[in-house]
Amino acid sequence: FYMGKRTWMALVLSLALLAGCGYRTMPAQGEEPAPGGASSAVETAPGGETAMPAQTPEEGVRAVCRVVDGGAEGALILAGEEAGEVYTLDVSALGLEEPLADGMMVEILYDGMILETWPAQFANVLAVRPAEGAAADDRCGLCLQVLADLWEVDAGLNEDITQLGVDLSGFTGLTEGEKAAVAYAFGMEHDILPVMGTWEELAEQGYIDRENLYWEDGCLFSITGETGKFDAQKWRSGLGAYFFLDCTASMEQDGTWTYTVGGEAIA
């Protein structure tokens, strides 16, 4: 079999090119190529933008949370069952078919990704709607109202604080997630990221001066009891505290709560 010189050279060149090519994917838009020229495979649309697979709300991951605060404004603070299940979600641009309210249980459909911020965030929300069969119960709003009222009375105890303690460990009416969300919402009302813990725990962590019975930079707010009957207090020092005693609360048909204070005390 005889090949002319030109045919032989063309064959050699073709083999060399094939040996050197291998499979290489193009980096996504804005992605730096990996060392050695390799990159993860990303499908791109004709215009160059990243092509995401079509996904309908029914195909998303489902989470059910309680609206703790922000229902009227659309900047939601949400809570699940566990202490770490606290979320923020802005629904103002989602065009919801049904209005949301504090105390409502809502169903969030999302792509399964959670941003590890505090509070956490749903990465790509597909839909938000009231959860079927779950009646509104704004007992979180009740706690927030009690804490707000405590803040206002004898305001000198907390007017200059830069630290804020919240203790709901002795209150049986909320899930751990709801307690954490209430503490966060209360803190955000005063632009202070709260710390949760009992008096003993906060003293152990160095916030409270145990020997002198004084929290120099902060004030501890607490509610103890159950939803219908409870006590509440704020504490700055052994000689600086305010108490709501024998409080009773009841829920209206729309899920909102009202309460009355049986007695007040000051130290």
Backbone as a ProteinNet text record, in pm:
[ID]
protein_1_A
[PRIMARY]
FYMGKRTWMALVLSLALLAGCGYRTMPAQGEEPAPGGASSAVETAPGGETAMPAQTPEEGVRAVCRVVDGGAEGALILAGEEAGEVYTLDVSALGLEEPLADGMMVEILYDGMILETWPAQFANVLAVRPAEGAAADDRCGLCLQVLADLWEVDAGLNEDITQLGVDLSGFTGLTEGEKAAVAYAFGMEHDILPVMGTWEELAEQGYIDRENLYWEDGCLFSITGETGKFDAQKWRSGLGAYFFLDCTASMEQDGTWTYTVGGEAIA
[TERTIARY]
85.3	0	89	66.8	154.7	74.2	130.8	71	169.9	118.2	203.7	248.7	345.9	403	299.3	214.4	113.8	10.4	-29.8	-127.9	-71.6	54.1	119.5	129.4	168.5	181	45.7	-59.6	-192.8	-237.4	-205.6	-244	-171.7	-41.3	36.9	-16.7	-48.5	-99.3	-233.8	-320.5	-451.9	-438.5	-349.8	-329.8	-275.6	-185	-127.4	-233.2	-321.5	-427.8	-525.1	-558.4	-649.5	-588.6	-460.4	-394.4	-389.7	-381.5	-367.1	-496	-611.1	-735.8	-798.6	-841.6	-912.2	-1043.6	-1127.1	-1256.2	-1239.4	-1290.4	-1277	-1406.8	-1461.8	-1583.9	-1549.8	-1637	-1615.7	-1664.6	-1592.8	-1639.5	-1766.8	-1849.1	-1969.5	-1931.4	-2028.1	-2001.9	-1955.5	-1839.4	-1785.6	-1704.5	-1696.5	-1621.6	-1478.1	-1384	-1242.8	-1213.7	-1138	-1103.1	-1025.3	-1047.6	-975.5	-832.9	-741.3	-602	-593.7	-507.5	-490.4	-591.6	-678.8	-774.8	-905.3	-921.3	-1046.2	-1148.3	-1274.7	-1382.7	-1503.7	-1591.2	-1713.2	-1805	-1879.2	-1967.9	-2091.4	-2124	-2242.2	-2310.9	-2438	-2511.8	-2548.3	-2524.9	-2557.5	-2659.1	-2741.5	-2842.4	-2776	-2846.6	-2785.3	-2731.7	-2795.9	-2749.9	-2631.1	-2585.2	-2469	-2505.1	-2633.4	-2669	-2680.8	-2663.5	-2672.4	-2815.1	-2832.1	-2965.6	-3001.1	-3103.8	-3148.2	-3262	-3269.5	-3379	-3511.7	-3613.5	-3745.9	-3796.1	-3861.4	-3909.9	-4039.3	-4141.7	-4269.2	-4280.3	-4369.1	-4383.7	-4410.5	-4488.6	-4521.2	-4399.7	-4291.7	-4171.3	-4072	-4099.2	-4005.1	-4008.8	-3908.2	-3902.6	-3999.3	-4069.6	-4175.2	-4131.4	-4150.4	-4126.3	-4248.3	-4288	-4401.6	-4349.7	-4378.8	-4329.2	-4441.5	-4420.5	-4513.9	-4459.6	-4549.3	-4511.7	-4506.8	-4388.2	-4369.5	-4388.6	-4340.3	-4351.1	-4336.8	-4387.8	-4369.7	-4475.9	-4585	-4686.6	-4749.1	-4774.1	-4838.2	-4743.8	-4614.6	-4517.4	-4459.1	-4459	-4400.9	-4257.6	-4193.6	-4058.1	-4072.9	-4083.2	-4124.4	-4009.1	-4040.5	-3957.2	-4036.1	-3977.3	-4046.1	-3979	-4056.6	-4002.7	-4054.6	-3967	-4004.7	-4009.3	-3987.3	-3995.8	-3868.7	-3753	-3626.8	-3566.3	-3474.6	-3416.8	-3346.1	-3284.6	-3213	-3300.8	-3429	-3518.7	-3582.9	-3501.4	-3546.2	-3504.7	-3598.6	-3573.8	-3624.4	-3562.3	-3617.1	-3649.6	-3758.9	-3803.4	-3883.1	-3837.7	-3909.7	-3999.7	-4130.5	-4226	-4292.6	-4244.9	-4310.6	-4309.2	-4211.2	-4201.4	-4255.2	-4314.5	-4359.1	-4500	-4574.2	-4710.2	-4800.6	-4808.5	-4887.3	-5035.8	-5101.9	-5245	-5326.5	-5276.1	-5347.3	-5260	-5317.1	-5237.9	-5195.5	-5081.7	-5030.5	-5048.8	-5050.8	-5067.5	-4981.4	-4941.6	-4865.7	-4947.2	-4879.4	-4946.3	-4991.1	-4991.2	-5035.3	-4927.2	-4968.4	-4877	-4871.6	-4751.2	-4734.9	-4650.8	-4676	-4600.6	-4507.4	-4378.3	-4277.7	-4227.9	-4236.1	-4181.9	-4055.9	-3945.4	-3817.1	-3733.3	-3615.9	-3535.8	-3450.6	-3464.7	-3391.3	-3265	-3225.2	-3103.1	-3137.3	-3064.7	-3078.3	-2947.3	-2952.9	-2833.7	-2801.3	-2677.5	-2637.2	-2603.1	-2701.6	-2689.8	-2762.8	-2763.6	-2850.6	-2933	-3066	-3139.9	-3110.7	-3151	-3130.2	-3223.2	-3192.8	-3274.6	-3295.1	-3414.1	-3441.5	-3379.9	-3296.5	-3216.7	-3301	-3394.3	-3472	-3616.4	-3699.4	-3837.8	-3923.8	-3999.8	-4088.5	-4230.2	-4274.9	-4410.5	-4422	-4510	-4544.1	-4695.3	-4755.7	-4901.2	-4940.6	-5059.6	-5106.7	-5114.3	-5071	-5075.4	-5219.5	-5258.4	-5395.7	-5424	-5540.1	-5586.4	-5521.1	-5440.2	-5370.8	-5428.9	-5490.1	-5550.5	-5443.3	-5467.4	-5374.1	-5373.9	-5255.6	-5240	-5118.3	-5142.8	-5032.7	-4983.2	-4953.3	-4898.2	-4756.5	-4685.9	-4556	-4576.8	-4682.4	-4714.7	-4750.9	-4815	-4843.1	-4713.9	-4618	-4489.5	-4419.2	-4423	-4359.7	-4426.9	-4559.5	-4629.8	-4592	-4583	-4542.2	-4401.6	-4309	-4171.4	-4166.9	-4247.9	-4252.3	-4305.6	-4407.7	-4463.7	-4363.2	-4291.1	-4186.2	-4077.5	-4043.2	-3940.9	-3981.2	-4109.4	-4156.6	-4164.7	-4199.2	-4213.6	-4075.5	-4062	-3934.5	-3819.6	-3831.4	-3742.1	-3596.3	-3569.7	-3432	-3349.6	-3415.2	-3341.4	-3278.1	-3331.9	-3280.2	-3249.4	-3254.6	-3240.8	-3100.9	-2998.9	-2862.2	-2793.5	-2869.3	-2805.2	-2751.7	-2645.3	-2589.9	-2597.2	-2643.4	-2663.8	-2805.7	-2866	-3004.7	-3018.6	-3063	-3084.6	-3232.8	-3263.3	-3401.5	-3404	-3492.2	-3506.1	-3651.6	-3677.4	-3811	-3809.4	-3704.4	-3690.4	-3799.7	-3855.6	-3960.2	-4100.5	-4113.2	-4244.4	-4277.9	-4391.2	-4422.9	-4507	-4546	-4641.2	-4583.6	-4450.4	-4388.2	-4293.8	-4272.2	-4166.9	-4031.3	-3925.8	-3791.7	-3760.3	-3805.5	-3785.2	-3859.8	-3982.7	-4060.7	-3998	-3946	-3878	-3758	-3678	-3561.4	-3603.3	-3712	-3759.2	-3816.4	-3886.8	-3938.8	-3822.3	-3720	-3603.4	-3538.8	-3523.8	-3462.6	-3547.6	-3679	-3767.7	-3765.1	-3764.1	-3756.9	-3625.9	-3517.5	-3388.5	-3382.3	-3437.5	-3432.1	-3514.7	-3618	-3695.3	-3608.1	-3500.8	-3412.8	-3270.1	-3253.7	-3123.7	-3014.2	-3051.4	-2954.6	-2974.7	-2869.5	-2879.2	-2884.7	-2994.6	-3010	-2927.8	-2906.7	-2849.4	-2956.2	-2970.3	-3070.5	-3004.4	-3070.4	-3017.2	-3082.5	-3071.4	-3118.8	-3020.3	-3060.1	-2970.6	-2839.8	-2848.6	-2729.8	-2640.9	-2700.7	-2622.9	-2553.4	-2621.6	-2560.7	-2451.3	-2468	-2362	-2240.2	-2265.7	-2157.1	-2079.8	-2149.8	-2086.3	-2021.5	-2032.3	-1964.3	-2044.3	-2169.4	-2251.9	-2290.1	-2335	-2381.6	-2271.6	-2249.6	-2154.9	-2223.5	-2189.8	-2256.8	-2229.2	-2107.1	-2068.6	-2141.6	-2152	-2215.4	-2361.4	-2413.1	-2553.2	-2588.1	-2514.7	-2532.9	-2494.8	-2577	-2542	-2513.7	-2386.9	-2345.9	-2396.9	-2388.3	-2420.5	-2554.2	-2625.3	-2745.5	-2857.3	-2965	-3084	-3144.7	-3192.4	-3248.3	-3400.6	-3467.6	-3613	-3654.4	-3755.3	-3797.2	-3947.7	-4001.3	-4142.4	-4144.4	-4221.7	-4232.4	-4379.8	-4411.1	-4549	-4598.2	-4727.5	-4788.4	-4864	-4920.6	-4977.7	-5090.4	-5174.3	-5288.7	-5259.3	-5150.8	-5119.5	-4967.7	-4910.8	-4765.2	-4721.9	-4592.7	-4525.6	-4418.4	-4378.9	-4272.4	-4193.2	-4065.9	-3982.9	-3866.6	-3810.4	-3681.4	-3589.8	-3462.6	-3366	-3238.9	-3196.1	-3068.1	-2970.4	-3024.4	-2938.3	-3023.4	-2956	-3028	-3123.1	-3096.2	-3183.2	-3248.4	-3249.1	-3308	-3380.2	-3508.2	-3588.4	-3734.6	-3810.4	-3953	-4027.6	-4147.3	-4219.1	-4363.9	-4411.4	-4553.2	-4593.3	-4691.1	-4727.8	-4870.5	-4892.1	-5025.1	-5094.7	-5024.3	-5082.3	-5174.2	-5285.7	-5376.6	-5399	-5409.6	-5424.2	-5530.4	-5592.1	-5691.1	-5679.4	-5716.5	-5704.9	-5839.8	-5840.7	-5960.2	-5979.8	-6093.4	-6122.9	-6025.9	-5967.6	-5874.3	-5731.8	-5710.2	-5578	-5494.7	-5540.1	-5466.4	-5493.5	-5401.3	-5411.5	-5413.7	-5484.7	-5480.2	-5448.1	-5389.9	-5355.9	-5376.3	-5390.8	-5401.2	-5297.2	-5248	-5148.1	-5219.6	-5198	-5262.5	-5201.3	-5070.6	-5002.8	-4864.6	-4809.1	-4675.8	-4591	-4461.5	-4368.6	-4238.6	-4163.7	-4036.7	-3934.2	-3811	-3702.8	-3593.2
-118.2	0	123.4	211	328.1	455.8	546.6	678.9	782.5	880.1	988	1072.1	1154.3	1234.9	1324.2	1388.4	1479.1	1403.8	1286.1	1207.1	1163.5	1119.1	1075.2	1190.3	1306.9	1422.2	1461.9	1457	1491.7	1395.1	1265.2	1165.7	1187.3	1213.3	1238.9	1359.1	1465.8	1587.1	1561.2	1485	1454.9	1375	1274	1193.1	1275.7	1368.6	1453.1	1541.8	1595.6	1681.9	1603.8	1482.4	1400.4	1361.4	1331	1291.9	1405.3	1526.1	1640.1	1702.4	1664.9	1735.5	1688.5	1566.2	1521	1594.8	1560.1	1624.3	1737.2	1853.8	1970.4	2049.3	2076	2155.1	2301.2	2385.4	2528.8	2575.8	2668.8	2721.6	2802	2804.5	2886.9	3033.6	3115.4	3259	3314.6	3378.1	3435.9	3338.7	3212.6	3113.2	3106.1	3100.9	3087.3	2941.8	2916.5	2778.5	2713.9	2584.6	2511.9	2489.6	2458.1	2432.4	2324.3	2346.9	2250.2	2264.8	2364.1	2388.7	2317.4	2233.3	2160.5	2250.8	2219.2	2296.4	2207.8	2239.9	2162.1	2191.1	2090.2	2105.4	2183.1	2288.8	2369.3	2391.4	2357.6	2378.1	2525.1	2582.7	2722.7	2738.4	2841.2	2871.3	2940.5	2950.7	3011.4	3151.6	3228.7	3365.1	3375	3259.2	3259.9	3250.2	3277.1	3269.9	3123.6	3097.1	2960.7	2910.2	2794.1	2736.9	2651.6	2692.9	2618.8	2526.6	2408.7	2318	2375.9	2357.5	2408.3	2338.5	2415.8	2359.6	2429.6	2354.5	2411.3	2406.4	2488.5	2486.4	2347.7	2266.5	2134.6	2043	2076.7	1994.5	2037.2	2147.1	2198.9	2122.6	2148.8	2094.9	2175.4	2109.5	2172.2	2192.2	2313.4	2342.3	2414.7	2380	2445.4	2519.8	2649	2734.2	2823.3	2877.4	2976.3	3116.7	3207.7	3347.7	3409.1	3441.7	3499.2	3650.1	3714	3859	3897.4	4016.4	4070.5	4031.9	3967.2	3922.8	4037	4148.2	4261.4	4329.6	4333.3	4403.8	4316.6	4185.9	4096.4	4057.9	4119.4	4081.1	3985.2	3856.5	3757.9	3710.1	3688.5	3608.7	3481.8	3367.3	3238.7	3144.9	3050.3	2954.1	2815.1	2716.3	2576.4	2519.4	2388.9	2322.1	2339.1	2321.5	2317.5	2456.6	2467.6	2597.9	2662.4	2583.3	2638.4	2671.7	2641.7	2663.5	2801.7	2901.2	3041	3094.5	3157.5	3201.6	3343.7	3414.3	3539.8	3521.8	3584.5	3568.6	3691.6	3760.6	3875.9	3826.7	3837.1	3788.1	3902.9	4025.1	4141.1	4137.5	4069.1	4066.1	3937	3849.7	3720.7	3723.8	3832.1	3839.4	3732.5	3723.7	3619.5	3635.2	3523.2	3525.1	3551	3507.7	3526.3	3605.4	3701.9	3778.7	3692	3725.5	3652.5	3736.7	3669.6	3738.5	3670.3	3745.6	3688.6	3578.4	3470.4	3357.2	3251	3281.6	3187.6	3083.2	2959.9	2857.9	2868.8	2871.4	2885.5	2771	2741.4	2639.9	2709.2	2681	2737.9	2627.2	2648.6	2555.5	2618.1	2548.4	2603.3	2493.1	2528.8	2432.8	2338.9	2345.2	2253.8	2311.3	2431.8	2493.5	2592	2582.6	2675	2750.2	2884	2964.1	2961.1	2930.4	2915.3	3050	3138	3265.8	3254.5	3360.9	3363.4	3492	3479.6	3355.3	3296.8	3172.8	3105.8	3164.8	3134.5	3183.5	3071.5	3067	2975.1	3034.2	2955.3	3009.4	3049.8	2967.3	2995.8	2955.6	3051.5	3024.2	3019.1	2911.7	2893.6	2940.6	2922.6	2962.9	2971.1	3057.9	3068.5	3077.4	2995.7	2996.8	2949.4	2988.2	2939.2	2787.6	2728	2582.5	2537.3	2434.1	2385.2	2322.7	2354.4	2290.9	2338.9	2444	2494.6	2629.9	2636.3	2761.1	2857.3	2985.6	3087.5	3090.2	3108	3115.7	3203	3329.7	3425.2	3435.7	3322	3325.1	3381.6	3374	3442.2	3593.2	3643.7	3785.1	3825.6	3735.5	3762.7	3785.5	3696.6	3711.9	3840.3	3873	3996.7	4118.9	4113.3	4225.9	4240.6	4128.6	4132.1	4190.4	4145.2	4195.8	4344.1	4387.2	4529.5	4613.2	4563.1	4636.9	4644.6	4535.4	4537.7	4638.7	4649.7	4744.8	4888	4918.6	5055	5096.3	5002.8	5039.9	5052.1	5150.3	5174.6	5168.3	5251.8	5244.9	5270.8	5332.3	5358	5231.6	5119.4	4994	4945.8	4987.7	4934.6	5041.7	5168.8	5272.6	5281.6	5236.9	5252.5	5119.4	5012.1	4880.4	4856.9	4779.7	4734.7	4583	4515.6	4371.6	4343.4	4239.3	4207.6	4057.4	4020.5	3880	3846	3727.3	3679.1	3535.8	3512.7	3379.6	3336.6	3243.5	3185.4	3036.3	2992.5	2849.8	2800.8	2888.7	2849.4	2873.4	2902.3	2926	2807.1	2742.6	2616.3	2632.2	2752.7	2771.2	2773.5	2771.1	2784.7	2668.1	2638.9	2544.9	2612.5	2534	2591.7	2687.7	2653.7	2743.4	2874.2	2867.5	2989.3	3076.4	3014.5	3091.5	3167.8	3099.6	3164.8	3276.1	3254.6	3356.1	3477.3	3454.5	3565.6	3648.7	3581.6	3653.6	3736.7	3678	3751.5	3871.9	3852.8	3962.5	4074.8	4040.1	4140	4217.6	4147.6	4214.4	4308.8	4265.8	4349.3	4476.9	4473.8	4595.1	4702	4659	4752.2	4749.1	4691.3	4687.9	4623.1	4519.9	4444.8	4296.2	4227.2	4083.2	4019.1	3951.9	3903.7	3779.3	3755.6	3629.5	3560.7	3429.7	3354	3275	3271.7	3194.9	3235.2	3148.5	3180.6	3275.5	3326.9	3414.2	3341.3	3216.2	3138.8	3118.7	3087.8	3064.8	3192.3	3304.6	3429.8	3475.5	3444.2	3473.5	3384.9	3258.9	3166.7	3210.5	3270.7	3316.6	3453.9	3515.5	3641.3	3766.6	3752.2	3870.8	3939.2	3859.7	3912.1	3897.3	4003.3	4001.2	3933.1	3806.9	3729	3784.5	3827.1	3873.4	4002.2	4094.2	4222.7	4229.6	4119.6	4111.4	4228.8	4233.4	4348.4	4310	4353.6	4340.4	4481.6	4512.3	4649.2	4695.6	4610.4	4652.2	4599.6	4522.7	4459.8	4447.6	4385.9	4363.7	4230.7	4152.3	4020.9	4025.4	3987.1	3980.1	3833.1	3800.1	3660.9	3649.4	3537.3	3501.2	3357.2	3329.9	3194.7	3159	3032	2986.1	2924.5	2936.8	2884.7	2996.2	2966.9	3072.8	3146.5	3074.3	3138.7	3204.8	3166.5	3221.9	3223.6	3341	3352.4	3474	3478.9	3594.9	3641.8	3766.6	3821	3922.8	3937.6	4035.8	4081.4	4195.9	4236.9	4265.2	4228.6	4234.7	4300.7	4403	4469.3	4446.9	4441.9	4423.1	4374.8	4346.1	4304.6	4410.5	4535.5	4645.7	4713.7	4648.2	4706.1	4600.7	4583	4483.1	4525.8	4476.5	4506.8	4378.5	4359.9	4233.7	4255.3	4170.8	4152.5	4019.9	4023.5	3904.6	3860.2	3730	3670.4	3721.3	3718.7	3760.6	3649.9	3688.9	3593.8	3638	3540.6	3571.5	3482.2	3531.6	3453.4	3484.5	3386.3	3400.2	3431.8	3527	3561.2	3463.2	3472	3380.2	3393.6	3511.9	3531.6	3489.4	3434.3	3386.1	3485.3	3609.4	3708	3686.4	3733.5	3717.2	3853.1	3858.8	3974.8	3924.6	4011.9	3970.4	4083.3	4047.6	4145.4	4110.8	4210.8	4193	4193.7	4087.5	4078.8	4173.1	4193.4	4282.9	4318.3	4426.5	4470.6	4493.5	4471.7	4490.8	4547.2	4612.4	4673.4	4642.1	4626.4	4599.8	4702.3
0	0	0	-92.8	-106.5	-84.1	-0.8	20.1	-26.8	-99.8	-141.1	-23.6	-47.7	61	124.5	41.3	97	179.8	128.5	203.9	337.5	338.7	463.8	563.4	520.5	610.7	667.5	584.3	632.9	740.8	723.1	822.4	953.5	946.1	1068.3	1143.2	1072	1135.3	1202.1	1134.1	1191.6	1318.9	1320.3	1440.6	1556	1524.8	1629.6	1693.1	1609.5	1661.3	1748	1703.4	1781.5	1914.7	1917.6	2041.9	2141	2092.1	2182.4	2226.3	2167.8	2197.9	2327.1	2341	2459.5	2475.5	2586.4	2609.8	2709.7	2676	2763.4	2760	2875.6	2882.5	2903	2858.5	2872.4	3008.1	3072.5	3200	3181.5	3287.5	3284.2	3279.8	3243.3	3232.6	3366.7	3367.5	3490.1	3572.9	3533.2	3609.4	3561.6	3656.4	3621.4	3585	3479.1	3445.6	3558.5	3579.8	3683.3	3637.5	3732.9	3694.7	3588.2	3488.2	3381.7	3271.4	3283.2	3176.6	3194.9	3297.9	3316.4	3382.2	3361.9	3420.7	3433.8	3529	3542.4	3425.6	3382.8	3267.9	3307.6	3237.1	3260.7	3128.5	3120.3	2997	2984.9	2869.1	2849.3	2738.5	2753.6	2653	2535.1	2419.9	2300.6	2324	2412.1	2435.8	2527.6	2583	2670.6	2817.4	2854.8	2995	3038.1	3168.4	3217.3	3203.9	3146.1	3126.4	3246.5	3323.9	3440.1	3399.6	3457.4	3424.1	3468.4	3384.4	3418.5	3543.7	3633.6	3758.3	3796	3825.2	3865.8	4016.8	4077	4222.5	4279	4208.5	4258.5	4266.4	4193.9	4195.1	4302.6	4372.5	4469.7	4601.4	4685.4	4820.7	4907.7	4995.3	5073.9	5218.4	5272.2	5413.4	5468.7	5589.5	5655	5777.5	5784.4	5892.5	5942.9	6063.1	6116	6089.7	6050.8	6036	6175.6	6221.7	6354.9	6351.4	6245.5	6234.4	6087.7	6052.7	5918.9	5818.8	5862	5769	5690	5755.1	5688	5590.5	5621.2	5538.2	5428.1	5447.9	5348.4	5376.3	5475.2	5516	5633.1	5603.3	5701.6	5789.1	5916.2	6005.6	6031.4	5996.1	5999.1	6098.3	6150.3	6246.2	6216.7	6239.5	6234.9	6375	6385	6514.3	6597.8	6535.1	6608.6	6625.9	6722.5	6757.4	6639.1	6553.3	6438.4	6319.6	6328.4	6215.1	6223	6200.5	6194.5	6058.2	5988.2	5851.3	5831.1	5738.4	5688.6	5540.9	5497.9	5359.4	5318.9	5214.7	5161	5047.9	5069.7	4969.8	4894.6	4914.3	4853.7	4701.4	4642.8	4497.3	4436.2	4517.1	4466.8	4408.2	4431.6	4379.2	4436.1	4569	4633.9	4604	4583.6	4555.7	4682	4797.7	4924.2	5020.2	5092	5187.7	5305.7	5364.8	5480	5605.8	5719.7	5847.3	5951.8	6052.9	6163.3	6230.3	6266.9	6329.3	6231.6	6104.1	6000.9	5974.4	5946.2	5897.9	5745.7	5690.8	5546.3	5491.9	5365.9	5293.6	5195.8	5208.8	5118.7	5027.4	4898.2	4799.9	4740.8	4749	4706.1	4643.1	4593.8	4516.3	4600.9	4732.8	4820.2	4879.7	4838.7	4890.3	5001.4	5114	5226.3	5242.9	5247.1	5271.3	5420.5	5452.9	5592.1	5654.4	5656.5	5725.1	5858.2	5935.4	6054.2	6052.4	6049	6026.1	5887.7	5869.2	5740.8	5634.8	5506.9	5396.6	5294.5	5236.4	5126.8	5000.1	4931.1	4821.4	4700.5	4660.1	4539.8	4564.4	4602.9	4639.9	4514.2	4501.8	4387.8	4417.8	4541.7	4578.5	4729.9	4777.4	4919.6	4927.7	5013.4	5025.4	5164.8	5210.7	5341.6	5342.4	5452.4	5464.3	5484	5413.3	5421.2	5557.1	5612.6	5735.4	5862.7	5856.7	5975.9	6015	6131.4	6177.6	6227.2	6208.4	6256.4	6409.1	6466.3	6611.7	6638.8	6669	6682.2	6825.9	6887.3	7022.3	7023.2	6910.7	6901	6910.9	6844.7	6854.5	6996.2	7070.7	7212.1	7289.3	7270.7	7340.5	7299.5	7170.7	7124.8	7185.7	7202.8	7264.9	7411.8	7482.4	7623.2	7636.2	7551.8	7556.5	7522.3	7425.6	7389.4	7503.8	7573.2	7687	7801.5	7823.4	7926.5	7892.8	7766.5	7723.8	7758.9	7746.2	7765.5	7911.8	8001.1	8141.8	8206.2	8294.1	8361.6	8260.4	8156.7	8040.6	8075	8187.7	8226.8	8244.5	8269.1	8285.6	8155.8	8041.8	7915.1	7811.3	7848.1	7745.9	7685	7754	7704	7675.6	7663.6	7650.5	7508.8	7501.6	7372.8	7359.9	7467.4	7466.2	7515.8	7460.8	7493.4	7515.4	7634.7	7666.3	7662	7611.5	7607.2	7660.5	7758.4	7816.4	7806.3	7716	7700.8	7734.8	7802.6	7832.7	7926.1	8008.7	8102.1	8049.7	7920.2	7859.4	7770.7	7798.3	7732.2	7606.8	7572.2	7463.6	7323.6	7308	7175.8	7148.2	7019.4	6982.7	7002.5	6999.4	7014.6	6900.4	6780.3	6666.8	6684.4	6735.4	6758.6	6867	6970.9	7075.5	7018.2	6937.1	6877	6782.4	6707.7	6614.3	6688.2	6799	6879.9	6933.8	6986.5	7038.1	6928.3	6809.3	6698.3	6658.3	6645.5	6606.4	6709.5	6837.2	6944.1	6936.2	6915.7	6904.1	6786.3	6671.6	6551.9	6568.2	6652.3	6680.6	6745	6810.2	6881.4	6827.3	6707.8	6639.4	6723.1	6797.5	6877.3	6849.3	6811.2	6793.3	6931.8	6966.3	7104.1	7132.8	7262.2	7308.6	7392.3	7372.5	7446.1	7557.3	7672.2	7783.9	7914.7	8013	8147	8215.3	8332.3	8409.4	8437.6	8481	8513.1	8391.1	8278.5	8156.6	8109.9	8118.1	8074.5	8171.3	8300.5	8397.1	8369.4	8337.8	8307.2	8182.9	8086.9	7963.3	7977.6	8094.4	8119.3	8090.3	8050.9	8026.2	8157.2	8253.9	8381.9	8485.6	8563.7	8674	8792.4	8812.6	8915.9	9056.3	9080.1	9213.9	9252.2	9155.6	9184.1	9139.1	9088.4	9044.8	8951.7	8838.4	8749.9	8607.5	8511.6	8369.1	8319.1	8308.1	8276.8	8140.9	8040.7	7903.7	7852.4	7933.8	7881.2	7982.2	7934.9	8016.1	7972.4	8068.3	8040.6	8050.3	7940.8	7934.5	7936.4	8015.1	8024.7	8042.2	7993.6	8012.2	8059.8	8166.4	8219.4	8236.5	8217.2	8232.6	8103.1	8078.2	7956.7	7887.5	7771.3	7689.2	7760	7831.1	7895.3	8027.8	8094.7	8226.5	8244.7	8268.6	8271.1	8352.5	8381.7	8440.6	8343.7	8354.9	8269.3	8349	8311.9	8382	8295.2	8331.7	8275.9	8393.5	8376	8486	8438.3	8512.3	8483.6	8597.7	8720.4	8837.8	8954.6	9066.3	9185.4	9236.7	9204.2	9245.2	9125.7	9012	8891.3	8810.5	8838.2	8767.5	8769.2	8671.6	8664.1	8628.8	8693.4	8681.4	8638.2	8546.5	8518.2	8583.2	8674.6	8750.5	8718.2	8724.1	8706.5	8580	8469.3	8341.2	8288.5	8230.7	8166.2	8022.1	7930.9	7788.7	7727	7620.9	7547.9	7399.4	7317.3	7172.5	7110.2	7016.9	6941.3	6825.4	6758.6	6648.8	6532.3	6514.3	6402.6	6435.5	6555.1	6592.5	6671.1	6685.2	6764.4	6913.5	6995.4	7140.3	7209.7	7320.3	7409.6	7549.8	7631	7766.6	7865.9	7990.2	8098.2	8203.8	8271.4	8376.9	8511.9	8590.2	8719.7	8822.4	8815	8908.2	8855.6	8906.6	8864.7	8988.7	8973.3	9084.6	9030.5	9116.6	9077.9	9184.6	9144.1	9239.5	9219.4
[MASK]
+++++++++++++++++++++++++++++++++++++++++++++++++++++++++++++++++++++++++++++++++++++++++++++++++++++++++++++++++++++++++++++++++++++++++++++++++++++++++++++++++++++++++++++++++++++++++++++++++++++++++++++++++++++++++++++++++++++++++++++++++++++++++++++++++++++++++++

